[in-house]
Amino acid sequence: MQLSPLQSRLAASLIATCLLLVIYVILLSPQFAFAVEFDPIVADHDVHELSYEELDVVDISDALDLRGPAYEPDFALFDRSIIGRVPDGATILANNELKKSNLAPGATMAYVFQASSVTSRAERDPNEPLELRRSLNESQAPAVDGDGDEDQNEDDGTTIKPELTRRNETSKTLWISANTCLQPGRRSSDKTAPNPPQLTLYVSTSSDNTSPGPQQSDNTQKAIVFTEGAVMFNTSIDKDVYLSISAPDVSTEKFDTSQEYNFELVASTDQYYYSFHGNHTDPDLVWVDSDASAALLQTGYLNNVSSQVITTPPYVMFAHNDNNVDINGLRNSYCGLSSYAQIRNLADGSSGAMTIGLKNGGEDNLTRQEFYVSGLNASSNYTAILARPPGKSLQTRQEESSTIGGGIVFQPAVFSTKPNGACTFIFNLTFCEQTQYAVPGNLNTFPNATALGNFYDDYVRSMWDNFDKVLQQTPCEAASTARYSLARGCEDCKTAYKRWLCSVAIPRCEDFSTPDRPYLQMRNIGSPFPNGTTVDEDILKKHAGNRAFNSSRNPKIDEVVQPGPYKELLPCENLCYELIQSCPASMGFSCPRPQSKFSFETSYGRKAWDDSLSCNYPGSAHFIGGAGMLSPSWAGLVGVIGILLTTILV
């Protein structure tokens, strides 16, 4: 049957429509592509659909990660070593999270730090956008200059890094630090007995060793033994980091194994949470001086300029008698020292036999932190350890400041106490504010250091009043042609006189039993000791006719204090030279000749070239190396040696 032209057109259109429908069903239907790949959605499976606005601010990889924390992929085409998973029994470490655990001898505790926890947002600069496009009003493919590295923002001139550069950034570093807080106790208090063995940190980044420890192959892990109760180690986190803390086997005969190890562990992408400075060459803590039962220690300057005001002490200190071995093996551990040190000043305010404070002084009026420790044993050696507690801000010139407030244990300093004798430590004087050392004393006449310090301070103040009356007769405000000196003025004279007077009128005391040194001068040898005994007869015969040996420099000391025999650390000679250079000649100050044995040698000492404390001056410390101590000025020393004949007290 022949179709009409209209019927032919209709048939052709119908056939074409059917063919298009078949092609569409075969090639474009989404049901064919997805039916095998996804299971049907369960009715109670609540899946949150992200809007375009949410996708604009959320990392796509994070937003579509619908797996629970316990999800473990199980694909036949991939092995576990390729995909990776948390090892059985391992604890996941979060960034800057403190983990504190007990550990029995011979046991191992495993941890893992997952590289996926360091998100792409954390790896990039937080000020940079997270998406490929810069912003809604900028091109998604910004132009790159000739060097191929960066382009300029036309609006503000800032530099924009291309996306490829951001994606090519180096991996972050994981800083692992741990402290031993408790350890098995010794069964013997003998100093020759061994110390408890140290914990060991094992670290692996290999998928073949997800449980590092003493039983694993050494070529797949790093083993770092704790040093005096602390460990520090860093590694890159381009993949998961597996680590463990292992306790050694401990002898039950030598140690009390009922006390397990206890440790604190922190993994951080910022820096070490705990650290110690075993290789630090200069001491961070300085022993100023001590007597039989107390000592003063101080830090270096905490600021660079006096305008930087420090109101809160940033450090704590631990002190321990060397005859006690409890802190052995824990000297680098902040929590270990907090548990075992005999004397400790903790961040919570419990200070025990320790008083802390801030003190300004020196030529630039800078700030130090001081630690006054009392209740010590006579004739004993101590170890003092300065530390910065976790979470404490640090306002110092050192470079160890931390953005996360981790703890720092500094190099130990040693100090000792004097025998029970004639020396008493004084400090916090109102007039001689830089005088803080042991002075001639007597517990029978001055039972406490405060009363003795007031006696010396009042005496010096009375001598100053006499000096000030004489200086007022000098035309200090006259024209330069009428002044006594074009180089020095009355203020220079006052400063020099005060420094000299405080050092000479308040002698620095060493016990008479201290071995003889050229800079130590025996004083008051004719008097009995507080216990009624006397100086050796041979010494009395040798120096019986010398007044410098038979009396104190300040006669008020023998009259009021009555300390008995002692040795004086002589004041530095430059204090006298600066005095006669700074004050009017009409006042009659003079210094002895160095060649005069029984005037200069018994009156002044010389500064040692090795910076050891060989003479006394305001602000001096028992050990001055590396502490920023105020040293005496030696300007003008040449040319004045041998000028004058006699020494003068006033």
C-alpha positions, 0 to 999 in steps of 0.5 A: 500500500502506498502511503500518502505524502502526509502519512510518509512524513508521520511514519518517518517522524515516529521511527526517528522518535523511537530510535532516539528513545532507544539511544537515550535509554541505552547510553544516558540512563543513570540507573545502568551506571550506578546500580552495581556500585551502591547499595540501596539507601537504608531508611534510617540512614540519615545523610546530610546533604551539603548545600553549595554554600557549605561546600564553599567553606568546607574541605570537600574531602572532609565534607564527603567523608561519611565513614565512622571512626571505626570504618575499615575498608575491605577491598579485595584489590587492596592489601591492608599494608597499602590502605593502613589502619590503627594497630590493635591496642594502639592509642590515637594521639591528637595534636598537643594532647597530653597522655599520662599513663602508668607502665609496669616494668617490661611492658610497652604502650603503643600510640599512633599519630594519624597523618590525616589528623593534620588536615589540608586546612592546617597545612596551608596558610590560614589566611589563604582561601581553601578553594581553587578560585581566589574569591568570587570577584577574581579569576579562578586561574590567576595569571602568573608572572614571568618567573612562574612563582607568584602574581600581584593583587591589583587591589592591595598589591599583596602577593598571591601564591598560585594553587600549584605552589600551595599544593607543593608545600613541604610536609609538617614536622611532628615533635614528640616529647615525654617525661618520666613522672614516677619510677621504681624506688631504690631498695638501698639509699647508698649513693653507689647503688644503681639508678632505675633504668630509663624508659625508651621511645620507639618510633616507626613510619613504616607500614610494615611496623605499626607496633614498634618496640623492643621485639621489632626489627631495628631497621624499621624503627628508631629507638631513643632512650630517655635522658634523665627522665626526658626524651625529645624526637621529631619526624615528618608526618607525610604518613602515619607515625607509630610510636610506643613507650617501653619500660625495661625489666627491673630487678626486684632485688634492687628496686621496688617494682610495686611502684610502676613507671608513670610518664607524660607524652605529647605529640605536637605539630608546633614544637616540643611540649617538654624540652630540656637544655642538656647542651646549654653551655651558660647557666640559666641560674646563678648562686648568689651566696649562702650561709649555713641554712639559707641561699639566694639564687637568681636568673639572668635579666628577664628583659632587655629594657627597663620599659618592659615591665614584668609583673609575674615570675616566669620560672620555678626552681627545684633544689635537692641535697646531693646526698639524697639520690631520689631525683637521679634519673629524673633531672630533665623531667619537669613532672619528675622533679615536681614529684621527687625534688626535696625543695620545689616551687610549683606553679600552683603556688605551693613553695615549701621552704622557698620564697620567690620574687622579682627584683630590679637593679643594675645600671639599666634597672633590669629585672631578675627573678630571685629564689631564697631557699631556707631550711637547708643543712649546714656544710652541704652541697645542693643541686638547683634546677631552673624550669619553666612550667607548661602553660607559663608565658615567657617574657625573657630574652632567650629564644625558647618561647613557645606558642603552646606553653610547653615546659623547659628544664634548664641546666642544673646549677650547684651551690653549697651552704657554709658551716655553722659559724660567723656568717649570716646571709642578708638581703632586701636592704632599703639603702644598700639594695644591691647588697645580698650576701653573707655578712659577719653575724652572731645568732646570740646577738642577732637571732634573725637575718632581718634584724642583722640586715637592719643594723648594717643598713642603718649604719651605712645610712648614717655614714651617708648622711655625713657624706651628703652634708659635706657634698652639699657644700660643693657648687654642683650647679655652678657653671662648668668653669666653676665646677670641680671637674669637667668630666664628673659631677656630684651625681657621679660622686654620690653613685661612686661613694654609695657603691664603695660604702656599701661594699666596705662597711658591710663586709662579705663573709666567708667561714674561717674554715674556708681554705686560704685564698689570696683574696680572703682576709682573716679578721678578728682572729683574737676573739673566740668563736661563738662556741667558745673555741679559739683560732689555732695558736700558730695563726695567733702568733704569726699575726698577733701584732697586725691590726688588720687580722685582729679586728674587723674593718668596721669597728661597729661589727666587733662592738655590736655584732661580735661575730668571732673570727671570720674571713672577708672577701675584700672589695674590688680595688676599682671601687676606691679608684672610681671614688677618688675620680668622681668626688672633689679632691677637697673631700680627701678620699685616697686609696692605698698603693698596690705595693703596700702589703699591709695596707692595699693587700689587706684592704682591697682585692683584684678582679680575676681575669677568669670571671671568678668571684675574687673581690666584692662589689654591689650586685656580685654573685658567687658565680658570675659567668654567663648570668648577666651580672653587674660587673664593676667598671674598670675604666680609668684604672690605668693612671690611678694605680699607685696615686695615694697612700692610705685607705679610708672608711670615712 
